Amino acid sequence: MFKKLYYAVTGDPNEKVLKKYRPVVQEINDLEAEFERKSNDDLRAMTHDFQARIAEATTELREELAVAEQEYLDVLGTDEQKYARVEVDRIKKELRKEEEAILWEILPEAFAAVREASKRTTGLRHYDVQMLGGMVLHSGTIAEMKTGEGKTLVATLPLYLNALTGRGAHLVTPNDYLSKVGLQLMGPIYHLLGLSAAVIQNSAGNPDLGSFLFDPEFPNADDRFQYLKPISRRDAYYAD
């Protein structure tokens, strides 16, 4: 009762967020015909262009961070350690802020590229509501979706976008089975766009076993592991 009254006065906060993102969805949709004319190589080249834009815009901050981290290591165990750590954290925060600004700039093109790659590799097209979900996730907000609404497909959007920073992006699933299935289904999207995708199996007792990299040139007689190339957990963690 109180919630309905509150929303009647202030407006639904969820709708306010979605209203802000809807013009971006239209911008993405306006790019669809153009992206359909691009070759696979063109789409892959866009990934490199995005990465180059991010790297160029953050060069100075990354250089500052490298210096600050070295200075921190030089004063470990001394009274200066605390202050050096503060400086490292400050620069990291600035770097992340700059990266975030660039990611929002390239988001329409990046999401359009993922949509086109998905259409070509999985036959699935991201609907407008899924584009909205991708933006909500990228903003760090929880997006509630029901079974069958395409959560795994939605996740490809912010995963690709954030992987462009070079630090990789991770998707947590409820169990090992779903993580493998998700990689098999969505791995082709990342592969077409020039990124690698891997899965880390929680049930693997040996850290050098139980993890897989999506590789379309690695067929397997067992459909459960189709195109899943065994790799170490460390290599899976650092897949981009």
Backbone as a ProteinNet text record, in pm:
[ID]
protein_1_A
[PRIMARY]
MFKKLYYAVTGDPNEKVLKKYRPVVQEINDLEAEFERKSNDDLRAMTHDFQARIAEATTELREELAVAEQEYLDVLGTDEQKYARVEVDRIKKELRKEEEAILWEILPEAFAAVREASKRTTGLRHYDVQMLGGMVLHSGTIAEMKTGEGKTLVATLPLYLNALTGRGAHLVTPNDYLSKVGLQLMGPIYHLLGLSAAVIQNSAGNPDLGSFLFDPEFPNADDRFQYLKPISRRDAYYAD
[TERTIARY]
83.2	0	87.2	181.3	269.8	354.2	399.4	483.1	405.5	280.1	198.7	178.1	154.4	134.7	262.3	374.5	504.6	533.4	508.6	532.3	437.2	314.8	217.8	265.1	337.4	386.8	519.6	612.8	749.4	774.9	690.5	714.5	794.5	776.2	847.3	994.5	1087.3	1230.1	1281.5	1224.4	1266.4	1233.5	1115.1	1073.4	1160.2	1203.7	1291.1	1423.3	1476.2	1602.3	1584.6	1478.1	1454.2	1427.9	1360.3	1331.8	1461.3	1560.8	1690.2	1762.2	1742	1814.2	1743	1614.1	1539.4	1592.8	1635.3	1693.4	1820	1894.3	2015.5	1978.1	1870.1	1821.6	1786.4	1721.8	1687	1812.3	1914.6	2041.8	2104	2095.3	2147.1	2068.1	1936.4	1851.3	1880.2	1910.7	1940.7	2068.7	2153.9	2280.3	2265.7	2152	2139.4	2160.2	2096.7	2110.4	2255.2	2322.2	2463.4	2550.4	2524.3	2606.2	2578.2	2458.2	2426.2	2510.3	2553.2	2634.5	2783	2822	2962.6	2999.7	3123.4	3172.7	3214.6	3240.3	3289.5	3420.6	3506.3	3633.7	3610.7	3509.8	3477.5	3435.4	3351.6	3305.5	3421.9	3510	3626.2	3718.5	3731.6	3817.2	3762.5	3631.4	3571.7	3617.7	3634.5	3684.2	3820.6	3908.4	4042.2	4034.2	3943.2	3926.1	3877.9	3781.9	3732.7	3846.2	3921.5	4031.9	4136	4161.6	4259.4	4210.7	4082	4025.9	4038.8	4010.8	4021.2	4166	4255.8	4398	4452.9	4416.2	4467.3	4417.8	4291.9	4233	4283	4334.9	4377.9	4528.7	4603.2	4748.5	4814.2	4782.8	4846.7	4816.9	4692.4	4655.6	4720.4	4729.3	4792.7	4942	5004	5145.7	5162.9	5073.6	5077.5	5058.8	4967.6	4940.6	5062.5	5129.3	5249	5356.1	5373.9	5472.6	5431.4	5304.2	5254.2	5265.5	5237.8	5247.9	5392.4	5484.8	5626	5671.5	5625.4	5660.2	5603.2	5485.4	5425.8	5511.5	5557.6	5643.2	5775.1	5823.8	5951.9	5944.4	5825.7	5813.9	5739.4	5719.1	5653.5	5727.8	5652.2	5713.9	5761.9	5738.8	5780.2	5657	5682.1	5571.7	5503.7	5572.7	5518.4	5422	5415	5334.2	5187.8	5132.9	4990.9	4959.1	5046.7	5022.5	5039.4	5134.1	5155.5	5034.8	4975.4	4857	4739	4725.6	4617.8	4631.6	4755.7	4779.7	4747.2	4783.8	4751.1	4599.5	4529.2	4383.4	4318.4	4374.5	4319.9	4330.4	4446.8	4467.5	4381.3	4369.7	4284.2	4140.1	4095.4	3959.1	3941.7	4039.5	4034.1	4035.7	4119.3	4129	3996.4	3936.5	3808.4	3700.5	3704	3606.5	3622.2	3746.5	3773	3730.3	3761.7	3720.4	3568.5	3502.2	3356.5	3295.3	3351.9	3300.9	3315.6	3429.5	3453.2	3361	3341.5	3254.2	3111.8	3063.5	2929	2924.8	3036	3041.7	3031.3	3101.6	3105	2996	2918.2	2816.4	2720.4	2664.4	2571.5	2634	2754.7	2821.6	2859.8	2906.8	2947.3	2828.2	2716.2	2596.8	2544.4	2552	2507.7	2595.4	2725.3	2817.9	2786.2	2756.4	2722	2592.2	2494.5	2367	2389.8	2469.2	2493.3	2572	2671.7	2750.1	2662	2568.7	2477.4	2385.1	2333.4	2245.3	2317.4	2445.4	2520.3	2565.7	2589.3	2646	2544.4	2449.2	2352.4	2211.3	2187.7	2053.3	1961.8	2016.8	1937.4	1962.5	1856.1	1866.1	1824.1	1906.6	1872.6	1753.7	1646.7	1531.5	1559.3	1473.5	1493.7	1502	1413.5	1412.2	1541.9	1603.1	1731	1844.7	1834.7	1931.6	1923.1	1800.7	1781.5	1844.3	1822.8	1881.2	2032.1	2091.8	2236.8	2289.8	2218.4	2261.1	2244.9	2137.1	2114.9	2228.1	2265.7	2375.3	2506.8	2532	2656.1	2664.3	2550.4	2549.3	2573.4	2579.8	2603.4	2476.1	2363.4	2233.5	2182.1	2103.5	2045.9	1930.5	1931.5	1822	1748.3	1625.2	1547.4	1481.3	1509.3	1451.4	1399.9	1292.7	1233.6	1300.4	1278	1331	1277.8	1368	1327.9	1333.1	1367	1371.7	1508.3	1600.2	1727.8	1835	1849.5	1951	2092	2120.5	2254.6	2283.9	2183.4	2200.9	2220.9	2144.7	2159.2	2300.3	2353	2485	2596.2	2576.1	2681.3	2710.8	2613.5	2630	2727.8	2701.8	2798	2928.6	2924.4	3048.2	3144.1	3093.2	3177.5	3227.7	3138.4	3174.8	3285.1	3269.8	3367.4	3496.8	3491.1	3613.5	3705.7	3652.2	3732.4	3840.8	3827.9	3929.4	4056.4	4047	4164.5	4176.3	4084.2	4090	3999.7	3927.4	3837.1	3708.8	3610.1	3481.9	3431.3	3366.1	3325.2	3174.4	3118.2	2976.4	2964.4	2894.6	2876.4	2744.7	2749	2629.2	2602.5	2480.1	2446.3	2524	2564.8	2633.7	2724.4	2806.1	2902.3	2834.5	2721.8	2653.6	2611	2548.5	2501.3	2616.7	2728.3	2842.7	2896.7	2900.7	2947.5	2849.5	2721.6	2620	2623.6	2638	2643.7	2760.2	2874.5	2992.4	2971.8	2912.6	2888.5	2791.9	2690.3	2589.4	2638.1	2706.3	2743.7	2889.4	2969.9	3110.6	3131.7	3050	3068.3	3056.3	2976.6	2960.8	3093.3	3154.7	3282.1	3390.5	3387.7	3490.3	3483.4	3363.3	3349.8	3402.9	3385.1	3427.5	3574.7	3644.1	3787.6	3829.2	3737.2	3769.6	3766.6	3839.1	3834.9	3738.3	3679.2	3584.6	3613.4	3612.1	3644.7	3550.2	3551.5	3468.2	3555.4	3532.7	3603.7	3505.5	3539.9	3451.8	3482.1	3382.3	3399.6	3427.6	3378.1	3391.1	3527.3	3611.6	3742.3	3832.7	3868.1	3957.6	4099.1	4140.2	4273.4	4264.2	4337.2	4328.7	4373.3	4442.4	4487.4	4388.4	4275.9	4174.7	4037.9	3944.5	3806.2	3769.2	3860.6	3828.7	3842	3764.4	3759	3759.2	3815.1	3815.8	3729.1	3642.9	3562.5	3653.1	3653.6	3737.3	3660.1	3608.9	3529.1	3606.9	3739.5	3822	3857.4	3790.3	3816.7	3688.3	3652	3530.4	3550.1	3440.5	3446.3	3332.5	3359.7	3256.9	3143.1	3173.9	3073.8	3012.6	2883.6	2818.1	2821.3	2836	2841.4	2966	3068.3	3194.4	3229.5	3127	3151.1	3217.4	3333.2	3410.2	3467.5	3473.5	3532.1	3670.6	3772.4	3910.8	3960.4	4004.7	4053.1	4174.3	4169.8	4282.4	4294.2	4400.4	4418.4	4322.7	4295.8	4207.2	4266.3	4397.8	4463.9	4440.7	4457.7	4436.4	4290.6	4199.8	4057.8	4028.1	4091.2	4068	4111.7	4221.2	4276	4223.9	4125.8	4065.4	4002.1	4015.9	3960.8	3824.7
-119.6	0	125.5	129.4	245.6	260.9	145.9	150.4	211.9	170.8	225.2	375	417	558.8	637	578.5	644	661.2	555.5	562.1	661.4	671.2	764	908	934.2	1069.4	1096.2	1001.8	1024.8	964.1	868.3	798.1	671.3	573.3	445.8	467.4	440.4	461.6	374.5	254.2	166.6	230.1	288.3	351.7	473.8	542.4	658.5	615.9	503.4	452	410.4	335.3	286.5	401.3	503.7	619.7	685.3	686.1	746	665.9	533.1	445.6	424.2	450.8	422	496.6	622.8	689.6	620.2	558.3	486.4	361.3	295.6	178.2	217.8	332.1	379.1	405.8	460.1	485.2	354	250.9	118.8	62.3	75	24.3	94.9	222.8	298.9	250.3	181.6	131	-7.6	-72.6	-213.6	-238.1	-158.4	-179	-161.2	-62.7	-38.8	-156.9	-210.9	-321.1	-450.9	-465.3	-584	-589.2	-473.6	-468	-491.2	-492.4	-512.5	-659.7	-685.6	-823.2	-866.1	-994.9	-1042.8	-974.6	-955.3	-887.1	-742.9	-679.1	-541.3	-536.2	-631.4	-635.3	-661.3	-753.1	-784.2	-662.9	-589	-470.1	-363.5	-360.7	-263.2	-286.4	-413.8	-444.9	-381.9	-396.7	-337.8	-185.4	-127.5	18.2	66.2	-6	29.4	23.4	-85.1	-102.2	7.9	46.8	152.4	286.2	313.2	438.6	445.7	334.5	330.8	348	277.6	284.7	425.3	488.1	622.5	724.8	714.3	810.9	794.4	677.3	650.8	633.4	665.3	644.6	714.7	841.6	920.5	863.8	828	773.9	638.1	555.8	425	438.9	538.2	564	613.5	701.3	749.5	633.9	543.6	429.6	339.4	315.8	230.7	289.8	421.1	488.7	478.1	503.5	499.2	359	257	119.3	82.4	129.4	102.4	174.1	296.7	371.6	302.8	244.9	171	50.4	-22.4	-138.3	-96.9	19.8	67.1	101.1	135.6	178.4	76	-44.1	-148.7	-169.9	-178.8	-201.8	-76.4	39.6	166.4	248.4	362.3	450.1	513.9	514.3	576.4	485.1	358.4	261.3	303.3	349.3	385.9	498.2	597.8	712.1	672.8	584.2	537.3	456.7	379.4	300.8	391.5	498.1	594.1	653.9	684.6	742.1	642	516.3	412	400.3	396.9	384.2	505.4	622.8	744.6	739.5	700.1	694.3	584.9	471.2	363.7	411.5	488.4	540.9	635.9	720.7	813.5	737.9	634.1	554.3	486.9	430.1	362.4	461.3	581.5	684.1	723.5	737.3	773.1	660.1	536.8	422.1	414.8	439.5	431.5	533.8	653.3	757.3	714.9	654.4	610.6	494.8	402.7	287.9	333	433.7	483.5	550.1	610.5	673.4	569.3	458.6	357.9	252.2	259.9	157.2	133	235.1	206.7	122.3	157.5	80.8	-58.5	-67.3	-196.2	-291	-241	-324.2	-363.9	-272.3	-304.1	-412.9	-408.9	-510.9	-647.3	-649.9	-775.9	-832	-745.6	-791.8	-856.1	-790.5	-842.8	-973.2	-980	-1102.7	-1217.1	-1186.8	-1289.1	-1338.9	-1250	-1289.6	-1384.5	-1358.8	-1439.8	-1573.8	-1579.7	-1701.5	-1787.4	-1725.7	-1802.3	-1795.9	-1701.8	-1684.8	-1608	-1556.4	-1482.6	-1333	-1256.1	-1110.2	-1049	-961.4	-892.4	-799.1	-818.6	-729.2	-600.7	-502	-373.4	-389.4	-472.7	-489.9	-554.1	-636.9	-697.9	-596.5	-503.8	-394.2	-309.5	-284.6	-210.5	-285.6	-417.8	-499.7	-493	-491.4	-482	-352.1	-242.7	-113.1	-106.9	-165.6	-169.3	-245.6	-360.3	-438.5	-361.5	-295.7	-219.6	-107.4	-51.2	58.7	10.7	-122.7	-176.7	-199.5	-197.4	-215.9	-357	-408.9	-542.4	-536.6	-627.9	-637.9	-768.9	-760.9	-881.5	-933.5	-1060.3	-1121.7	-1260.5	-1300	-1431	-1537	-1663.4	-1774.4	-1766.9	-1779	-1775.7	-1639.1	-1535.1	-1399.8	-1364.9	-1460.6	-1438	-1372.7	-1416.3	-1356.5	-1375.4	-1495.3	-1522.9	-1437.2	-1418.3	-1334.5	-1188.7	-1142.2	-1004.5	-980.9	-1079.7	-1064.9	-1046.6	-1093.5	-1077.8	-931.1	-845.2	-702.6	-634.5	-634.5	-571.4	-648.8	-781.1	-858.9	-815.6	-803.9	-759	-617.3	-528.4	-387.9	-372.5	-438.9	-422.8	-498	-601.9	-674.1	-588.1	-483.4	-397	-322.4	-314.7	-246.1	-329.1	-457.9	-544.2	-619.8	-597.4	-667.3	-789.7	-813.3	-927.5	-896.5	-981.8	-966.1	-1105.1	-1116.9	-1248.4	-1255.9	-1369.9	-1397.8	-1515.8	-1496.5	-1602	-1674.1	-1807	-1887.6	-1976.7	-2029.8	-2111.1	-2241.8	-2299.3	-2428	-2448.3	-2553.6	-2582.1	-2612.2	-2683.8	-2721.4	-2597.6	-2503.4	-2383.2	-2299.3	-2301.8	-2223.4	-2281.9	-2415.6	-2479.1	-2454.9	-2470.6	-2448.8	-2303.9	-2211.9	-2070.9	-2039.6	-2101.4	-2078.4	-2136.4	-2255.8	-2317.9	-2234.7	-2178.4	-2102.3	-1963.8	-1895.8	-1756.1	-1736.9	-1840.2	-1830	-1783.7	-1831.3	-1788.1	-1637	-1571.1	-1425.5	-1355.9	-1392.8	-1330.1	-1365.5	-1490.8	-1536.4	-1456.5	-1433.3	-1356.7	-1214.8	-1159.7	-1022.7	-1012.7	-1126.1	-1123	-1135.7	-1176.1	-1196.3	-1345.3	-1384.4	-1523.2	-1534.4	-1651.7	-1675.6	-1812	-1820.2	-1945.6	-1966.5	-2088.5	-2121.6	-2185.7	-2146.9	-2204	-2291.7	-2418.7	-2514	-2520.1	-2490.1	-2487.1	-2625.3	-2730	-2865.3	-2927.3	-2857.1	-2913.7	-2915	-3033.5	-3042.6	-3002.5	-3033	-2996.3	-2863	-2758.4	-2626.8	-2626.3	-2733.6	-2740.9	-2816.6	-2857.6	-2931.9	-2867.7	-2903.9	-2863.4	-2726.9	-2660	-2531.3	-2542.9	-2461.8	-2476.5	-2341.6	-2342.2	-2225.6	-2255.9	-2163.5	-2185.8	-2177.7	-2285.2	-2291.7	-2366.6	-2295.8	-2361.4	-2463.9	-2465.2	-2562.6	-2682	-2693.5	-2803.7	-2884.6	-2969	-3050.6	-3162.8	-3212.3	-3318.4	-3415.4	-3543.8	-3645.3	-3632.9	-3579.2	-3560.8	-3421	-3415.2	-3286.3	-3196.3	-3255.9	-3174.7	-3087.4	-3126.9	-3053	-3004.2	-2990.5	-2948.1	-2810.6	-2804.1	-2680.7	-2625.4	-2709.3	-2666.6	-2728.9	-2648	-2694.7	-2688.4	-2801.2	-2800.7	-2709.3	-2623.2	-2535.1	-2525.4	-2463.1	-2447.6	-2341.5	-2347.2	-2247.9	-2107.4	-2097	-1967.1	-1909.1	-1993.1	-1946.1	-1906.7	-1980.6	-1947.7	-1813.7	-1789.8	-1664.4	-1544.1	-1559.8	-1446.9	-1437.4	-1519.4	-1505.2	-1367.5	-1304.6	-1169.7	-1172.2
0	0	0	95.2	106.2	-20.1	-74.6	-195.5	-312.2	-329.6	-438.9	-422.1	-298.3	-270.1	-297.4	-256.9	-277.2	-426.1	-504.9	-649	-716.1	-663.1	-720.1	-705.3	-597.7	-570.3	-640.3	-629.8	-680.1	-817.5	-857.1	-982.8	-959.4	-1045.7	-1035.2	-1070	-977.2	-1004.9	-1118.8	-1133.9	-1243.8	-1378.9	-1387.5	-1512.5	-1543.5	-1439.8	-1460.2	-1523	-1474.9	-1528.7	-1673.8	-1700.8	-1836.5	-1933.5	-1887.3	-1972	-2018	-1930.5	-1964	-2071.6	-2071.9	-2164.5	-2298.1	-2306.1	-2429.4	-2552	-2539.6	-2656.9	-2707.3	-2615.7	-2654.9	-2733.3	-2691.7	-2765.3	-2908.1	-2923.7	-3057.8	-3139.9	-3074.3	-3142.5	-3189.8	-3106.8	-3143.6	-3261.5	-3254.3	-3362.4	-3494.8	-3487.5	-3609.1	-3676.9	-3600.1	-3654.7	-3717.1	-3694.7	-3731.8	-3881.1	-3965.8	-4110.4	-4155.1	-4097.9	-4131.7	-4090.8	-3972.8	-3922.5	-3997.5	-4049.6	-4129.1	-4256.4	-4303.4	-4425.5	-4398.6	-4273.1	-4238.5	-4249.9	-4289	-4293.6	-4153.5	-4136.8	-4007.8	-3970.9	-4069.6	-4044.3	-4000.1	-4057	-4017.2	-3870.6	-3831	-3692.1	-3597.5	-3638.3	-3555.4	-3543.8	-3652.9	-3651.8	-3557.9	-3541.6	-3450.9	-3308.1	-3271.8	-3137.8	-3116.4	-3213.2	-3201.5	-3196.6	-3272.3	-3270.6	-3133.7	-3076.9	-2943.4	-2841.1	-2845.9	-2751.3	-2766.8	-2891.7	-2917.7	-2862.8	-2876.8	-2824.7	-2673.6	-2608.3	-2462.3	-2419.1	-2486.1	-2450.9	-2471	-2581.9	-2611.5	-2509.4	-2472.3	-2379.9	-2237	-2204.8	-2066.5	-2053.2	-2157.7	-2155.4	-2037.5	-2019.9	-1914	-1776	-1751.4	-1620.5	-1596	-1699.3	-1682.1	-1653.5	-1714.5	-1685.9	-1542.7	-1499	-1360.6	-1262.9	-1296.7	-1209.1	-1198.5	-1309.6	-1308.3	-1217.5	-1223.7	-1138.6	-992	-963.7	-826.2	-766.8	-846.5	-797.4	-767.3	-849.4	-823.6	-696.9	-678.5	-557.5	-433.9	-448.2	-336.8	-300	-401.1	-375.5	-311.4	-349.3	-295.8	-147.5	-99.1	41.4	127.1	74.9	154.1	285.5	394.3	524	593	532.4	593.4	629.6	695.7	733.6	612.6	498.9	378.1	302.5	343.9	270.2	261.1	373	376.5	277.4	271.7	183.5	36.8	11.9	-125.3	-172.9	-81.3	-115.6	-149.9	-75	-100.7	-240.2	-280.1	-412.1	-522.8	-501.8	-599.8	-615.5	-504.6	-509.3	-576.4	-552	-612.4	-764.6	-813.7	-958.5	-1020.6	-952.4	-1003	-1017.4	-919.8	-923.2	-1041.3	-1064.6	-1178.1	-1310.3	-1316.6	-1438.3	-1468.9	-1366.5	-1385.8	-1430.2	-1373.7	-1410.2	-1556.8	-1601.2	-1740.5	-1834	-1795.8	-1876.9	-1887.6	-1775.9	-1774.2	-1869.4	-1872.7	-1962	-2108.3	-2140.7	-2278.5	-2314.5	-2220.6	-2247.1	-2279	-2207.9	-2237.1	-2374.9	-2416.2	-2548.3	-2660.1	-2641.2	-2747.8	-2732.2	-2624.2	-2596.6	-2713.5	-2777.3	-2887.2	-2997.7	-3040.2	-3145.1	-3096.3	-2972	-2917	-2905.8	-2855.2	-2842.7	-2980.7	-3076.5	-3212.7	-3273.1	-3241.8	-3292	-3231.7	-3101.8	-3035.2	-3092	-3112.9	-3170.5	-3307.1	-3391.6	-3525.6	-3520	-3430.8	-3416.1	-3368.1	-3279.6	-3228.9	-3339.3	-3420.2	-3530.7	-3625.7	-3649.3	-3745.3	-3687.8	-3558.5	-3500.1	-3425.9	-3360.1	-3280.8	-3338.6	-3429.7	-3483.6	-3391	-3281.9	-3183.9	-3197.2	-3197.7	-3206.1	-3073.5	-3020	-2895.7	-2920	-2843.3	-2852	-2773.6	-2793	-2725.9	-2574.3	-2518.8	-2373.7	-2325.4	-2409.5	-2373	-2382.1	-2476	-2482.3	-2355.3	-2310.9	-2186	-2069.4	-2067.4	-1961.8	-1962.5	-2082.2	-2092.8	-2036.8	-2061.4	-2008.4	-1856.8	-1808.4	-1663.4	-1595	-1652.2	-1595	-1602.1	-1714.6	-1728.3	-1625.4	-1589.9	-1493.5	-1351	-1333.1	-1199.7	-1120.8	-1189.6	-1125.8	-1152.5	-1061.2	-1078.1	-1177.8	-1273.7	-1371	-1346	-1298.3	-1268.9	-1395.9	-1427.9	-1547.4	-1512.3	-1577.9	-1553.6	-1640.3	-1604.5	-1683	-1826.1	-1922.1	-2061.5	-2126.4	-2050.1	-2106	-2164.2	-2161.2	-2228.3	-2144.3	-2020.3	-1932.4	-1987.6	-2038.3	-2090.5	-2213	-2297.6	-2416	-2375.8	-2278.7	-2229.9	-2176.9	-2105.6	-2043.6	-2145.8	-2269.9	-2370.8	-2398	-2378.9	-2409.2	-2313.9	-2181.5	-2090.8	-2078.7	-2099.2	-2092.9	-2203.4	-2324.7	-2435.9	-2410.9	-2373.5	-2354.1	-2249.9	-2136.2	-2028.5	-2054.4	-2137.3	-2172.5	-2258.2	-2318.7	-2404.8	-2327.9	-2195.7	-2115.3	-2102.2	-2136.9	-2128.6	-1998.4	-1906.1	-1777.3	-1774.3	-1881.7	-1883	-1808	-1823.1	-1755.2	-1719.7	-1604.7	-1555	-1533.8	-1568.9	-1548.4	-1452.5	-1341.9	-1242.1	-1269.6	-1271	-1294.7	-1173.4	-1158.9	-1041.5	-1030.4	-1143.9	-1136.9	-1257.9	-1251.7	-1357.9	-1491.2	-1485.6	-1609.5	-1688.4	-1620.1	-1688.5	-1742.1	-1671.8	-1719.8	-1849.8	-1859	-1983.3	-2097.5	-2069.3	-2172.5	-2220.5	-2125.5	-2161.7	-2252.6	-2225.4	-2309.6	-2448.8	-2455.2	-2585.7	-2670.1	-2605.6	-2678.4	-2719	-2626.6	-2649.2	-2690.3	-2674.9	-2713.3	-2856.3	-2952.7	-3091.8	-3111.2	-3027.9	-3039.7	-3011.9	-2898.5	-2861.6	-2962.4	-3009.3	-3103.1	-3232.7	-3284.1	-3407.5	-3389.1	-3269.7	-3242.4	-3202.9	-3203.7	-3177.8	-3033.2	-2946	-2805.3	-2772.3	-2669.7	-2624.3	-2507.4	-2490.9	-2382.1	-2322.3	-2190.8	-2122.6	-2005.1	-1951.6	-1836.8	-1730	-1605.9	-1491.7	-1415.1	-1400.9	-1334	-1185.3	-1104.7	-960.1	-903.7	-968.7	-914.9	-942.3	-1017.2	-1051.3	-928.7	-881	-766.5	-800.9	-922.6	-969.9	-1043	-997.5	-1062.3	-1207	-1249.6	-1388.4	-1477	-1418.7	-1494.1	-1474.4	-1560.7	-1540.6	-1593.7	-1664.8	-1724.4	-1875.7	-1947	-2092.1	-2162.3	-2283.8	-2371.2	-2492.2	-2530.5	-2650.7	-2772.4	-2852.3	-2972	-3080.4	-3183	-3287.3	-3367.8	-3354.6	-3426.4	-3337.8	-3223.9	-3131.4	-3112.4	-3210.4	-3198.6	-3097	-3044.2	-2945	-2972.1	-2958.5	-2982.3	-2881.6	-2763.9	-2659.2	-2674	-2706.9	-2729.5	-2606.8	-2489.4	-2368.4	-2365.7	-2441.4	-2442.5	-2583.1	-2668.4	-2806.4	-2810	-2877.5	-2895.2	-2763.8	-2661.5	-2534.6	-2520.4	-2533	-2526.6	-2382.4	-2325.2	-2186.8	-2170.4	-2069.9	-2037.6	-1886.1	-1837.6	-1693.7	-1640.5	-1511.9	-1451.4	-1465	-1454.3	-1468.2	-1607.7	-1710.8	-1847.5	-1869.6	-1808.8	-1822	-1756.3	-1643.4	-1570.5	-1652.5	-1726.6	-1801.6	-1944.6	-1980.3	-2113.4	-2122.8	-2240.8	-2255	-2322.4
[MASK]
++++++++++++++++++++++++++++++++++++++++++++++++++++++++++++++++++++++++++++++++++++++++++++++++++++++++++++++++++++++++++++++++++++++++++++++++++++++++++++++++++++++++++++++++++++++++++++++++++++++++++++++++++++++++++++++++++++++++++++++++

